[in-house]
């Protein structure tokens, strides 16, 4: 089991760095907070990008065994990116969510099933009307087993529809997860009447509820 490092530069976004138990610090004066996930109800961390993180956050918050869903940026090289930076392009980052979950309640493959069913993984740099590399389909694995599971899942999806569009989901190791600005957190819950929420997110939630009823939380 890996340990996880969470840090925050003063006034900047938090990041997540997967590492071995023997890595004790990073440069640049970053303060790190360590915890061993074996001692927590949460023992899994998954990072998914499937378009606008307002959508993916709302979907994954419905699932049982999911402890938290946090929007952020990952997959690029720019440090401490802002929402405006990511929207302008050039950072390499995608809008993603960090999902902390209990593997004894919900499996990583279940999360993959929900992820692929609630966005279009065949359209590069686009989800519906949202276009740009920040909306690309991406999985950032935090363990080798996650990498293998994601690649096998994609292979099975492609094999099941040999004449269909191929999956373009990017699968790569997580470098850092940068926390999104506060106003993005729980966006759907706080703005249910916003047009984007009603027209784009609600249909995704309805689809997920019907298809994954057994995976839904009782909350």
Backbone as ProteinMPNN parsed JSONL, in Angstrom:
{"seq_chain_A": "XXXXXXXXXXXXXXXXXXXXXXXXXXXXXXXXXXXXXXXXXXXXXXXXXXXXXXXXXXXXXXXXXXXXXXXXXXXXXXXXXXXXXXXXXXXXXXXXXXXXXXXXXXXXXXXXXXXXXXXXXXXXXXXXXXXXXXXXXXXXXXXXXXXXXXXXXXXXXXXXXXXXXXXXXXXXXXXXXXXXXXXXXXXXXXXXXXXXXXXXXXXXXXXXXXXXXXXXXXX", "coords_chain_A": {"N_chain_A": [[0.847, -1.195, 0.0], [0.562, 2.195, -0.84], [1.649, 5.32, 0.577], [0.253, 8.595, 0.963], [0.841, 11.94, -0.007], [-0.091, 15.111, 0.946], [0.021, 18.504, 0.204], [0.402, 22.058, 0.635], [1.138, 25.096, -0.828], [1.591, 28.289, 0.604], [-1.341, 30.071, 0.148], [-1.881, 28.801, -2.222], [-2.886, 26.075, -4.433], [-3.762, 22.79, -3.21], [-1.919, 19.746, -3.525], [-1.643, 16.319, -4.646], [0.54, 13.662, -4.209], [1.512, 10.558, -5.248], [3.471, 8.101, -3.62], [6.304, 6.236, -2.282], [6.564, 4.625, 0.982], [8.907, 5.651, 2.03], [9.629, 8.142, 1.193], [10.192, 11.312, 2.216], [9.958, 14.077, 1.849], [9.642, 17.107, -0.128], [11.108, 19.546, -2.33], [11.44, 23.176, -2.345], [10.24, 24.249, -0.105], [7.735, 23.225, 0.547], [5.097, 22.316, 2.66], [4.31, 19.181, 3.936], [1.699, 16.833, 4.491], [1.313, 13.837, 6.065], [-0.189, 10.63, 5.865], [-1.187, 7.302, 6.61], [-2.96, 5.258, 4.588], [-3.864, 2.773, 5.336], [-4.765, 2.953, 7.871], [-7.116, 4.235, 7.731], [-10.589, 4.75, 6.879], [-10.792, 5.291, 4.275], [-9.051, 3.868, 1.68], [-8.265, 3.978, -0.887], [-7.341, 5.883, -3.749], [-8.397, 7.58, -6.547], [-8.024, 9.124, -9.735], [-9.799, 10.9, -12.077], [-10.588, 12.249, -15.291], [-13.162, 13.502, -17.065], [-14.269, 15.431, -18.808], [-16.036, 18.431, -17.899], [-15.406, 19.183, -14.537], [-17.441, 19.763, -12.772], [-19.497, 18.104, -13.504], [-18.448, 15.429, -13.277], [-17.779, 15.375, -10.573], [-20.318, 15.574, -9.344], [-21.509, 13.175, -10.186], [-19.848, 11.093, -9.091], [-20.067, 11.595, -6.397], [-22.413, 10.404, -5.685], [-21.998, 7.749, -5.172], [-21.731, 4.761, -3.236], [-19.379, 4.015, -0.658], [-17.607, 5.922, -1.423], [-15.617, 8.335, -0.121], [-14.8, 11.015, -0.439], [-14.959, 13.544, -2.981], [-13.076, 15.525, -4.965], [-12.59, 18.411, -6.867], [-10.12, 19.316, -9.322], [-6.941, 19.955, -10.928], [-4.847, 18.233, -13.217], [-2.31, 16.268, -14.907], [-0.795, 17.88, -16.507], [1.993, 20.203, -16.869], [2.327, 22.685, -15.717], [2.832, 24.465, -12.733], [0.838, 25.134, -9.84], [-1.653, 25.829, -11.184], [-4.333, 27.966, -12.283], [-7.919, 28.216, -12.687], [-8.458, 29.868, -14.84], [-6.002, 29.786, -16.185], [-5.937, 27.101, -17.023], [-8.184, 26.998, -18.674], [-7.399, 28.683, -20.74], [-5.568, 27.159, -22.037], [-2.475, 25.426, -22.793], [-1.333, 24.697, -20.401], [-1.387, 21.999, -20.163], [-2.886, 20.636, -18.386], [-5.792, 18.787, -17.3], [-9.255, 19.09, -16.422], [-10.049, 17.482, -13.527], [-11.122, 14.956, -11.148], [-10.472, 14.043, -7.797], [-10.922, 11.062, -6.274], [-11.596, 9.669, -3.25], [-11.838, 6.572, -1.793], [-13.344, 3.605, -0.31], [-12.028, 0.555, -0.616], [-13.096, -1.837, 0.206], [-15.74, -1.541, -0.011], [-16.457, -0.443, -2.49], [-15.225, -1.281, -5.658], [-12.295, -0.556, -7.629], [-12.713, -1.14, -10.311], [-15.448, -0.833, -10.486], [-15.65, 1.924, -10.236], [-14.383, 2.607, -12.605], [-16.263, 1.63, -14.433], [-18.45, 3.339, -13.992], [-17.248, 5.767, -14.645], [-16.619, 5.485, -17.458], [-19.16, 5.164, -18.465], [-20.462, 7.543, -18.098], [-19.461, 9.617, -19.581], [-18.185, 10.647, -22.8], [-15.806, 8.701, -24.06], [-14.616, 8.654, -26.532], [-14.173, 10.934, -27.923], [-11.721, 13.119, -28.704], [-10.367, 15.662, -26.676], [-12.818, 16.878, -26.075], [-16.112, 17.202, -24.735], [-19.267, 16.979, -25.419], [-20.562, 20.169, -25.723], [-18.379, 21.306, -24.571], [-15.185, 22.14, -25.272], [-11.68, 21.59, -25.83], [-8.352, 20.845, -24.612], [-8.436, 20.586, -21.87], [-10.714, 19.268, -21.323], [-10.37, 16.669, -21.995], [-10.551, 13.056, -22.06], [-9.285, 11.262, -19.422], [-7.305, 9.143, -17.35], [-5.594, 9.087, -14.414], [-3.415, 7.178, -12.934], [-2.711, 5.91, -9.629], [-1.516, 3.712, -8.647], [0.181, 0.731, -9.759], [-1.55, -1.366, -10.16], [-3.948, -0.048, -10.67], [-3.33, 1.117, -13.127], [-3.059, -1.191, -14.748], [-5.652, -2.217, -14.528], [-7.192, -0.167, -15.697], [-6.188, -0.121, -18.34], [-6.869, -2.701, -19.159], [-9.632, -2.538, -18.991], [-10.238, -0.659, -20.959], [-9.339, -2.048, -23.189], [-11.16, -4.163, -23.24], [-13.531, -2.737, -23.698], [-13.067, -1.695, -26.276], [-12.844, -4.099, -27.674], [-15.397, -5.092, -27.433], [-16.884, -3.534, -29.099], [-16.002, -3.627, -31.941], [-16.393, -2.333, -34.403], [-16.978, 0.195, -33.729], [-16.3, 3.619, -32.607], [-12.998, 4.199, -31.443], [-11.67, 4.034, -28.113], [-10.289, 6.899, -26.681], [-9.208, 7.602, -24.332], [-6.768, 8.866, -22.204], [-4.184, 7.274, -20.416], [-2.183, 7.607, -17.73], [0.529, 7.999, -15.373], [-0.067, 9.569, -12.229], [1.226, 12.72, -11.505], [1.065, 15.235, -10.016], [-1.706, 16.429, -8.158], [-3.619, 19.234, -8.388], [-5.428, 21.32, -6.387], [-8.645, 22.622, -7.129], [-10.163, 25.903, -7.328], [-12.119, 27.217, -4.584], [-14.81, 27.811, -5.27], [-15.514, 25.951, -7.129], [-16.0, 23.623, -5.823], [-18.391, 21.22, -4.871], [-20.157, 22.217, -6.751], [-22.471, 21.599, -8.264], [-24.308, 20.867, -6.244], [-24.575, 23.269, -4.931], [-25.548, 24.933, -6.88], [-27.992, 24.07, -8.258], [-29.977, 25.032, -9.968], [-28.731, 26.347, -11.944], [-28.322, 26.887, -15.433], [-26.452, 25.18, -16.84], [-26.191, 23.089, -15.063], [-28.803, 22.067, -15.004], [-29.259, 21.373, -17.685], [-27.073, 19.858, -18.583], [-25.761, 18.395, -16.48], [-27.837, 17.169, -14.958], [-29.08, 15.198, -16.746], [-26.928, 13.373, -16.916], [-26.704, 12.503, -14.291], [-29.184, 11.257, -13.953], [-28.92, 9.163, -15.764], [-26.816, 7.729, -14.61], [-27.973, 6.992, -12.171], [-29.975, 5.215, -12.976], [-28.537, 3.189, -14.299], [-26.602, 2.35, -12.489], [-27.716, 1.571, -10.062], [-27.253, -0.197, -7.907], [-24.844, 0.638, -6.944], [-25.18, 3.002, -5.718], [-25.088, 5.41, -3.062], [-26.712, 5.299, 0.132], [-27.219, 7.634, 1.325]], "CA_chain_A": [[0.0, 0.0, 0.0], [1.325, 3.435, -0.857], [1.208, 6.429, 1.39], [-0.096, 9.742, 0.132], [1.307, 13.225, 0.492], [-0.869, 16.275, 0.581], [0.735, 19.71, 0.601], [-0.161, 23.326, 0.174], [1.959, 26.296, -0.746], [0.756, 29.375, 1.138], [-2.181, 30.777, -0.807], [-1.966, 28.111, -3.499], [-3.679, 24.861, -4.426], [-3.233, 21.575, -2.627], [-1.626, 18.733, -4.511], [-1.51, 14.946, -4.184], [1.676, 12.996, -4.833], [1.664, 9.181, -4.821], [4.888, 7.848, -3.369], [6.609, 5.105, -1.426], [6.552, 5.025, 2.394], [10.191, 6.159, 2.484], [9.887, 9.477, 0.663], [9.767, 12.142, 3.332], [9.824, 15.513, 1.632], [9.854, 17.695, -1.437], [11.831, 20.808, -2.256], [10.676, 24.425, -2.508], [9.598, 24.682, 1.13], [6.347, 22.779, 0.633], [4.768, 21.565, 3.863], [3.602, 17.965, 3.562], [0.912, 16.185, 5.519], [1.411, 12.426, 5.772], [-1.062, 9.697, 6.55], [-1.168, 5.952, 6.059], [-4.347, 4.948, 4.279], [-4.262, 1.532, 5.98], [-5.398, 3.293, 9.139], [-8.26, 5.09, 7.423], [-11.69, 4.122, 6.164], [-10.428, 5.485, 2.879], [-7.783, 3.227, 1.369], [-8.031, 4.072, -2.317], [-7.431, 7.215, -4.353], [-8.474, 7.499, -8.007], [-8.098, 10.425, -10.407], [-10.466, 10.785, -13.369], [-10.991, 13.442, -16.019], [-14.147, 13.135, -18.083], [-14.973, 16.664, -19.15], [-16.192, 19.407, -16.829], [-15.385, 18.523, -13.232], [-18.725, 19.913, -12.095], [-20.279, 16.898, -13.839], [-17.881, 14.211, -12.704], [-17.906, 15.458, -9.12], [-21.704, 15.27, -8.968], [-21.763, 11.747, -10.432], [-19.134, 10.206, -8.164], [-20.535, 11.834, -5.032], [-23.593, 9.579, -5.436], [-21.626, 6.352, -5.032], [-21.414, 4.22, -1.911], [-17.96, 3.726, -0.474], [-16.802, 7.092, -1.801], [-15.484, 9.203, 1.048], [-14.769, 12.407, -0.873], [-14.698, 13.825, -4.39], [-12.517, 16.871, -4.957], [-12.202, 18.87, -8.206], [-8.795, 19.915, -9.425], [-6.258, 19.937, -12.223], [-3.724, 17.303, -13.258], [-1.971, 15.768, -16.232], [0.048, 18.824, -17.227], [3.294, 20.519, -16.287], [2.315, 23.991, -15.059], [2.615, 24.408, -11.301], [-0.152, 26.034, -9.246], [-2.528, 26.379, -12.231], [-5.651, 28.5, -11.938], [-8.966, 27.835, -13.636], [-8.264, 30.685, -16.043], [-4.833, 29.238, -16.881], [-6.307, 25.832, -17.652], [-9.134, 27.29, -19.76], [-6.682, 29.31, -21.853], [-4.753, 26.149, -22.693], [-1.043, 25.585, -22.644], [-0.831, 24.132, -19.142], [-1.372, 20.549, -20.276], [-3.747, 20.038, -17.367], [-7.21, 18.511, -17.548], [-10.13, 19.182, -15.259], [-10.165, 16.122, -13.006], [-11.592, 14.801, -9.772], [-9.781, 13.088, -6.939], [-11.927, 10.248, -5.583], [-11.1, 8.859, -2.145], [-12.867, 5.544, -1.644], [-13.097, 2.428, 0.5], [-11.981, -0.564, -1.558], [-13.896, -2.955, 0.704], [-17.145, -1.22, -0.304], [-16.589, -0.259, -3.941], [-13.981, -1.655, -6.331], [-11.793, 0.379, -8.644], [-13.37, -1.457, -11.584], [-16.777, -0.209, -10.443], [-15.434, 3.339, -10.544], [-14.11, 2.674, -14.041], [-17.524, 1.423, -15.148], [-19.22, 4.583, -13.889], [-16.494, 6.782, -15.393], [-16.768, 5.338, -18.901], [-20.574, 5.231, -18.841], [-21.037, 8.876, -17.883], [-18.875, 10.61, -20.488], [-17.848, 10.06, -24.094], [-14.354, 8.506, -24.106], [-14.168, 8.502, -27.924], [-13.999, 12.251, -28.543], [-10.526, 13.771, -28.158], [-10.419, 17.084, -26.283], [-14.181, 17.399, -26.162], [-17.274, 16.543, -24.147], [-20.427, 17.771, -25.82], [-20.225, 21.528, -26.132], [-17.142, 21.73, -23.911], [-14.056, 21.753, -26.12], [-10.354, 21.992, -25.38], [-7.617, 19.741, -23.99], [-8.768, 20.452, -20.445], [-11.893, 18.408, -21.228], [-10.06, 15.353, -22.546], [-10.781, 11.882, -21.228], [-7.987, 10.889, -18.874], [-7.197, 8.427, -16.084], [-4.26, 9.235, -13.834], [-3.364, 6.1, -11.944], [-1.87, 6.12, -8.447], [-0.851, 2.438, -8.391], [0.344, -0.069, -10.963], [-2.771, -2.161, -10.344], [-4.92, 0.827, -11.327], [-2.909, 1.214, -14.531], [-3.401, -2.443, -15.415], [-7.114, -2.326, -14.576], [-7.693, 0.804, -16.672], [-5.823, -0.561, -19.681], [-7.664, -3.885, -19.466], [-11.015, -2.093, -19.17], [-10.295, -0.027, -22.278], [-9.181, -3.114, -24.178], [-12.439, -4.879, -23.297], [-14.519, -1.864, -24.342], [-12.772, -1.673, -27.71], [-13.129, -5.429, -28.234], [-16.841, -5.322, -27.447], [-17.446, -2.738, -30.199], [-14.884, -3.547, -32.907], [-16.695, -1.428, -35.505], [-17.299, 1.511, -33.197], [-15.195, 4.55, -32.393], [-12.046, 3.709, -30.463], [-11.487, 4.796, -26.882], [-9.106, 7.768, -26.744], [-8.86, 7.963, -22.96], [-5.338, 8.839, -21.873], [-3.867, 6.612, -19.155], [-0.817, 7.973, -17.361], [0.774, 8.08, -13.936], [-0.311, 10.867, -11.609], [2.369, 13.46, -10.994], [0.505, 16.023, -8.926], [-3.091, 16.881, -8.236], [-3.719, 20.609, -7.896], [-6.785, 21.611, -5.926], [-9.352, 23.703, -7.817], [-10.635, 27.0, -6.491], [-13.221, 26.826, -3.701], [-16.155, 27.933, -5.846], [-15.812, 24.781, -7.948], [-16.322, 22.487, -4.964], [-19.836, 21.018, -4.681], [-20.803, 23.216, -7.604], [-23.844, 21.188, -8.605], [-25.132, 20.92, -5.041], [-24.807, 24.663, -4.57], [-26.154, 25.673, -8.001], [-28.803, 23.111, -9.021], [-30.839, 25.697, -10.949], [-27.913, 26.945, -12.987], [-28.661, 26.226, -16.694], [-25.542, 24.081, -17.163], [-26.529, 21.976, -14.175], [-30.085, 21.488, -15.405], [-29.251, 20.846, -19.052], [-25.956, 18.938, -18.839], [-25.452, 17.491, -15.371], [-29.006, 16.365, -14.569], [-29.207, 13.98, -17.557], [-25.87, 12.426, -16.554], [-27.058, 11.931, -12.998], [-30.307, 10.343, -14.181], [-28.379, 7.978, -16.432], [-26.031, 6.985, -13.628], [-28.886, 6.414, -11.18], [-30.674, 4.078, -13.571], [-27.615, 2.127, -14.695], [-25.753, 1.9, -11.391], [-28.533, 1.662, -8.842], [-26.66, -0.969, -6.818], [-23.63, 1.301, -6.473], [-25.512, 4.304, -5.142], [-25.073, 5.563, -1.616], [-28.045, 5.421, 0.754], [-27.326, 8.95, 1.947]], "C_chain_A": [[0.878, 1.239, 0.0], [0.829, 4.37, 0.219], [0.914, 7.586, 0.455], [0.369, 11.016, 0.798], [0.364, 14.318, 0.023], [-0.106, 17.493, 1.041], [0.03, 20.947, 0.104], [0.895, 24.407, 0.278], [1.068, 27.406, -0.192], [-0.014, 30.088, 0.034], [-2.375, 30.068, -2.117], [-2.734, 26.811, -3.327], [-2.975, 23.692, -3.777], [-2.894, 20.606, -3.745], [-1.497, 17.371, -3.853], [-0.354, 14.312, -4.928], [1.726, 11.546, -4.358], [3.142, 8.869, -4.644], [5.073, 6.582, -2.559], [6.634, 5.561, 0.012], [7.849, 5.686, 2.849], [10.545, 7.518, 1.904], [9.327, 10.493, 1.648], [9.644, 13.62, 3.048], [10.029, 15.891, 0.19], [10.569, 19.025, -1.251], [10.878, 21.99, -2.279], [9.901, 24.811, -1.257], [8.15, 24.275, 1.25], [6.146, 21.999, 1.924], [3.933, 20.359, 3.463], [2.865, 17.395, 4.763], [0.834, 14.704, 5.16], [0.317, 11.658, 6.512], [-0.964, 8.36, 5.854], [-2.595, 5.517, 5.84], [-4.801, 3.614, 4.855], [-5.032, 1.803, 7.265], [-6.631, 4.163, 8.936], [-9.349, 4.283, 6.748], [-11.441, 4.226, 4.667], [-9.083, 4.823, 2.601], [-7.502, 3.203, -0.121], [-8.177, 5.503, -2.789], [-7.392, 7.047, -5.866], [-8.609, 8.902, -8.572], [-8.687, 10.221, -11.798], [-10.738, 12.156, -13.968], [-11.924, 13.034, -17.146], [-14.961, 14.334, -18.501], [-15.032, 17.594, -17.954], [-16.244, 18.719, -15.468], [-16.621, 18.8, -12.395], [-19.576, 18.662, -12.302], [-19.743, 15.672, -13.12], [-17.961, 14.216, -11.179], [-19.305, 15.045, -8.678], [-22.016, 13.782, -9.128], [-21.121, 10.885, -9.35], [-19.521, 10.437, -6.71], [-21.751, 10.975, -4.69], [-23.229, 8.154, -5.028], [-21.325, 5.948, -3.588], [-19.914, 3.913, -1.838], [-17.044, 4.859, -0.878], [-16.802, 8.078, -0.632], [-15.484, 10.678, 0.669], [-14.483, 12.481, -2.361], [-14.28, 15.289, -4.472], [-12.116, 17.272, -6.373], [-10.822, 19.501, -8.211], [-8.235, 19.799, -10.828], [-5.07, 18.98, -12.146], [-3.456, 16.908, -14.705], [-1.061, 16.668, -17.032], [1.342, 19.102, -16.489], [3.33, 21.843, -15.525], [2.035, 23.84, -13.572], [1.614, 25.466, -10.864], [-1.075, 26.655, -10.303], [-3.823, 26.941, -11.65], [-6.648, 28.028, -12.987], [-8.787, 28.592, -14.953], [-7.078, 30.176, -16.864], [-5.213, 27.996, -17.676], [-7.249, 26.071, -18.827], [-8.44, 27.916, -20.97], [-5.852, 28.303, -22.631], [-3.277, 26.407, -22.456], [-0.477, 25.011, -21.363], [-0.651, 22.617, -19.245], [-2.294, 19.856, -19.293], [-5.164, 19.781, -17.886], [-7.983, 18.803, -16.269], [-10.379, 17.752, -14.781], [-10.816, 16.144, -11.628], [-10.7, 13.798, -9.062], [-10.848, 12.364, -6.114], [-11.241, 9.424, -4.499], [-12.195, 7.854, -1.804], [-12.386, 4.376, -0.796], [-13.163, 1.207, -0.406], [-12.749, -1.787, -1.071], [-15.38, -2.751, 0.419], [-17.382, -1.076, -1.808], [-15.226, -0.502, -4.595], [-13.572, -0.592, -7.343], [-12.456, 0.118, -9.991], [-14.793, -0.915, -11.641], [-16.666, 1.272, -10.767], [-15.15, 3.525, -12.031], [-15.393, 2.542, -14.847], [-18.366, 2.689, -15.142], [-18.553, 5.674, -14.725], [-16.762, 6.68, -16.892], [-18.226, 5.464, -19.356], [-21.148, 6.638, -18.769], [-20.286, 9.981, -18.611], [-18.554, 9.896, -21.793], [-16.329, 9.922, -24.197], [-13.79, 8.374, -25.516], [-13.922, 9.831, -28.621], [-12.787, 12.948, -27.942], [-10.759, 15.248, -27.865], [-11.82, 17.682, -26.4], [-15.153, 16.531, -25.376], [-18.482, 17.412, -24.453], [-19.996, 19.131, -26.323], [-18.963, 22.06, -25.501], [-15.956, 21.229, -24.722], [-12.749, 22.315, -25.585], [-9.671, 20.836, -24.679], [-7.924, 19.54, -22.515], [-9.977, 19.544, -20.234], [-11.633, 17.01, -21.778], [-10.352, 14.249, -21.535], [-9.432, 11.371, -20.742], [-8.145, 10.153, -17.549], [-5.761, 8.57, -15.61], [-4.149, 8.232, -12.688], [-2.392, 6.43, -10.819], [-1.174, 4.835, -8.017], [-0.728, 1.695, -9.715], [-0.9, -0.907, -11.217], [-3.873, -1.333, -10.99], [-4.59, 0.971, -12.807], [-3.348, -0.034, -15.301], [-4.909, -2.601, -15.558], [-7.694, -1.393, -15.635], [-7.401, 0.356, -18.095], [-6.633, -1.786, -20.1], [-9.116, -3.506, -19.743], [-11.193, -1.488, -20.559], [-10.194, -1.078, -23.378], [-10.49, -3.88, -24.351], [-13.514, -4.044, -23.989], [-14.303, -1.828, -25.853], [-13.117, -3.004, -28.375], [-14.627, -5.686, -28.343], [-17.548, -4.537, -28.545], [-16.377, -2.546, -31.272], [-15.123, -2.593, -34.058], [-16.972, -0.006, -35.038], [-16.077, 2.403, -33.079], [-14.283, 4.029, -31.283], [-11.967, 4.633, -29.251], [-10.2, 5.616, -26.978], [-8.657, 8.205, -25.353], [-7.362, 7.812, -22.716], [-5.155, 8.173, -20.519], [-2.409, 6.909, -18.826], [-0.699, 8.058, -15.848], [0.489, 9.486, -13.422], [1.008, 11.468, -11.142], [1.926, 14.255, -9.773], [-0.947, 16.349, -9.212], [-3.153, 18.262, -7.602], [-5.176, 20.923, -7.59], [-7.4, 22.777, -6.689], [-9.817, 24.755, -6.81], [-11.905, 26.599, -5.732], [-14.593, 26.86, -4.374], [-16.516, 26.771, -6.768], [-16.275, 23.59, -7.103], [-17.825, 22.418, -4.705], [-20.646, 21.97, -5.555], [-22.244, 22.849, -7.911], [-24.765, 21.307, -7.394], [-25.493, 22.358, -4.669], [-25.546, 25.459, -5.649], [-27.049, 24.779, -8.858], [-29.668, 23.741, -10.103], [-30.045, 26.404, -12.041], [-28.158, 26.189, -14.296], [-27.761, 25.052, -17.048], [-25.872, 22.853, -16.315], [-27.812, 21.285, -14.619], [-30.004, 20.789, -16.756], [-28.184, 19.784, -19.302], [-25.774, 17.92, -17.716], [-26.636, 16.606, -15.001], [-29.189, 15.113, -15.423], [-28.141, 12.932, -17.226], [-26.193, 11.74, -15.23], [-28.197, 10.923, -13.146], [-29.827, 9.041, -14.813], [-27.624, 7.103, -15.444], [-26.931, 6.305, -12.598], [-29.592, 5.174, -11.72], [-29.734, 2.905, -13.82], [-26.848, 1.532, -13.518], [-26.478, 1.977, -10.051], [-27.886, 0.953, -7.661], [-25.408, -0.321, -6.226], [-23.914, 2.616, -5.772], [-25.474, 4.284, -3.626], [-26.494, 5.696, -1.103], [-28.251, 6.774, 1.396], [-28.408, 9.782, 1.274]], "O_chain_A": [[1.84, 1.318, 0.765], [-0.289, 4.225, 0.714], [1.288, 7.554, -0.718], [0.3, 11.154, 2.019], [0.065, 14.426, -1.166], [0.375, 17.518, 2.174], [-0.844, 20.872, -0.759], [1.48, 24.614, 1.341], [-0.121, 27.442, -0.511], [0.576, 30.639, -0.896], [-2.959, 30.63, -3.043], [-3.179, 26.478, -2.228], [-1.747, 23.606, -3.789], [-3.52, 20.641, -4.804], [-1.27, 17.275, -2.647], [-0.274, 14.414, -6.152], [1.961, 11.309, -3.173], [3.973, 9.323, -5.431], [4.097, 5.928, -2.192], [6.717, 6.762, 0.267], [7.896, 6.234, 3.951], [11.66, 7.999, 2.107], [8.12, 10.528, 1.887], [9.253, 14.371, 3.942], [10.524, 15.102, -0.615], [10.626, 19.561, -0.144], [9.66, 21.821, -2.238], [8.984, 25.629, -1.339], [7.395, 24.913, 1.984], [6.941, 21.116, 2.245], [2.953, 20.498, 2.73], [3.34, 17.464, 5.897], [0.35, 14.347, 4.086], [-0.049, 11.997, 7.638], [-0.692, 8.289, 4.655], [-3.368, 5.415, 6.793], [-5.999, 3.333, 4.868], [-5.849, 0.988, 7.695], [-7.129, 4.762, 9.889], [-9.079, 3.259, 6.12], [-11.834, 3.351, 3.896], [-8.08, 5.177, 3.222], [-6.605, 2.492, -0.574], [-9.025, 6.248, -2.299], [-6.465, 6.443, -6.405], [-9.234, 9.767, -7.96], [-8.145, 9.464, -12.603], [-11.074, 13.104, -13.258], [-11.532, 12.313, -18.064], [-16.189, 14.278, -18.549], [-14.16, 17.545, -17.086], [-17.026, 17.791, -15.263], [-16.832, 18.125, -11.388], [-20.282, 18.218, -11.397], [-20.484, 14.964, -12.439], [-18.185, 13.172, -10.565], [-19.459, 14.257, -7.745], [-22.709, 13.198, -8.294], [-21.787, 10.037, -8.758], [-19.32, 9.556, -5.874], [-22.086, 10.833, -3.514], [-24.104, 7.417, -4.573], [-20.734, 6.713, -2.826], [-19.281, 3.592, -2.844], [-15.83, 4.771, -0.696], [-17.846, 8.581, -0.219], [-16.086, 11.5, 1.358], [-13.848, 11.594, -2.931], [-15.039, 16.182, -4.095], [-11.369, 16.54, -7.023], [-10.406, 20.135, -7.241], [-8.968, 19.573, -11.791], [-4.373, 18.924, -11.133], [-4.257, 17.174, -15.601], [-0.598, 16.29, -18.108], [1.743, 18.349, -15.602], [4.267, 22.094, -14.767], [1.089, 23.15, -13.192], [1.547, 26.552, -11.439], [-1.261, 27.871, -10.32], [-4.336, 26.443, -10.648], [-6.269, 27.508, -14.037], [-8.944, 28.027, -16.035], [-7.141, 30.139, -18.093], [-4.859, 27.858, -18.847], [-7.125, 25.418, -19.863], [-8.86, 27.694, -22.106], [-5.471, 28.567, -23.771], [-2.884, 27.471, -21.98], [0.738, 24.852, -21.243], [0.137, 22.026, -18.507], [-2.47, 18.639, -19.348], [-5.654, 20.467, -18.783], [-7.427, 18.768, -15.171], [-10.863, 16.913, -15.541], [-11.029, 17.2, -11.032], [-10.235, 12.827, -9.659], [-11.584, 12.99, -5.351], [-10.4, 8.577, -4.799], [-13.34, 8.233, -1.557], [-11.187, 4.183, -0.593], [-14.233, 0.86, -0.907], [-13.027, -2.689, -1.862], [-16.183, -3.669, 0.584], [-18.397, -1.54, -2.328], [-14.206, 0.011, -4.135], [-14.403, 0.168, -7.842], [-12.732, 1.059, -10.735], [-15.289, -0.576, -12.715], [-17.499, 1.814, -11.495], [-15.62, 4.484, -12.644], [-15.591, 3.258, -15.829], [-18.93, 3.07, -16.167], [-19.232, 6.418, -15.433], [-17.096, 7.679, -17.53], [-18.491, 5.83, -20.502], [-22.215, 6.897, -19.324], [-20.455, 11.158, -18.292], [-18.643, 8.671, -21.872], [-15.633, 10.918, -24.4], [-12.622, 8.024, -25.687], [-13.509, 9.858, -29.78], [-12.824, 13.334, -26.773], [-11.281, 15.987, -28.7], [-11.983, 18.843, -26.776], [-15.041, 15.306, -25.348], [-18.693, 18.449, -23.825], [-19.172, 19.24, -27.231], [-18.51, 23.151, -25.848], [-15.749, 20.022, -24.841], [-12.719, 23.379, -24.967], [-10.347, 19.928, -24.195], [-7.701, 18.46, -21.969], [-10.241, 19.101, -19.117], [-12.573, 16.248, -22.003], [-10.394, 14.479, -20.327], [-8.544, 11.081, -21.543], [-9.003, 10.49, -16.733], [-4.824, 8.214, -16.325], [-4.72, 8.426, -11.615], [-1.395, 7.125, -11.015], [-0.331, 4.86, -7.12], [-1.443, 1.991, -10.673], [-1.268, -1.134, -12.37], [-4.657, -1.862, -11.779], [-5.489, 0.948, -13.648], [-3.936, 0.067, -16.378], [-5.391, -3.065, -16.591], [-8.587, -1.784, -16.386], [-8.269, 0.443, -18.964], [-7.038, -1.901, -21.257], [-9.755, -4.081, -20.623], [-12.173, -1.77, -21.249], [-10.895, -0.995, -24.386], [-10.882, -4.206, -25.472], [-14.31, -4.568, -24.769], [-15.261, -1.922, -26.619], [-13.62, -3.034, -29.498], [-15.077, -6.408, -29.233], [-18.69, -4.843, -28.885], [-15.903, -1.43, -31.487], [-14.165, -2.087, -34.643], [-17.177, 0.893, -35.854], [-14.962, 1.999, -33.407], [-14.762, 3.477, -30.293], [-12.17, 5.842, -29.353], [-9.144, 5.082, -27.317], [-7.811, 9.089, -25.223], [-6.774, 6.765, -22.988], [-5.888, 8.471, -19.576], [-1.506, 6.508, -19.561], [-1.697, 8.175, -15.136], [0.771, 10.473, -14.102], [1.803, 10.809, -10.471], [2.351, 13.987, -8.649], [-1.353, 16.521, -10.362], [-2.791, 18.445, -6.44], [-6.044, 20.797, -8.454], [-6.752, 23.807, -6.876], [-9.854, 24.513, -5.604], [-12.666, 25.746, -6.187], [-15.447, 26.024, -4.077], [-17.676, 26.614, -7.148], [-16.877, 22.653, -7.629], [-18.454, 23.42, -4.363], [-21.694, 22.466, -5.142], [-23.136, 23.694, -7.828], [-25.886, 21.8, -7.516], [-26.58, 22.624, -4.157], [-26.101, 26.522, -5.374], [-26.877, 24.737, -10.076], [-30.054, 23.065, -11.057], [-30.624, 26.991, -12.955], [-28.199, 24.959, -14.28], [-28.253, 24.024, -17.513], [-25.832, 21.722, -16.799], [-27.895, 20.057, -14.611], [-30.61, 19.735, -16.952], [-28.371, 18.905, -20.142], [-25.647, 16.723, -17.972], [-26.458, 15.413, -14.755], [-29.435, 14.042, -14.867], [-28.422, 11.734, -17.254], [-25.978, 10.538, -15.076], [-28.17, 9.857, -12.531], [-30.273, 7.956, -14.442], [-27.775, 5.881, -15.442], [-26.674, 5.169, -12.2], [-29.781, 4.197, -10.996], [-30.097, 1.754, -13.578], [-26.485, 0.356, -13.538], [-25.911, 2.399, -9.043], [-27.958, 1.441, -6.533], [-24.967, -0.689, -5.138], [-22.994, 3.274, -5.285], [-25.788, 3.276, -2.992], [-27.38, 6.154, -1.825], [-29.316, 7.051, 1.947], [-28.64, 10.925, 1.666]]}, "name": "protein", "num_of_chains": 1, "seq": "XXXXXXXXXXXXXXXXXXXXXXXXXXXXXXXXXXXXXXXXXXXXXXXXXXXXXXXXXXXXXXXXXXXXXXXXXXXXXXXXXXXXXXXXXXXXXXXXXXXXXXXXXXXXXXXXXXXXXXXXXXXXXXXXXXXXXXXXXXXXXXXXXXXXXXXXXXXXXXXXXXXXXXXXXXXXXXXXXXXXXXXXXXXXXXXXXXXXXXXXXXXXXXXXXXXXXXXXXXX"}
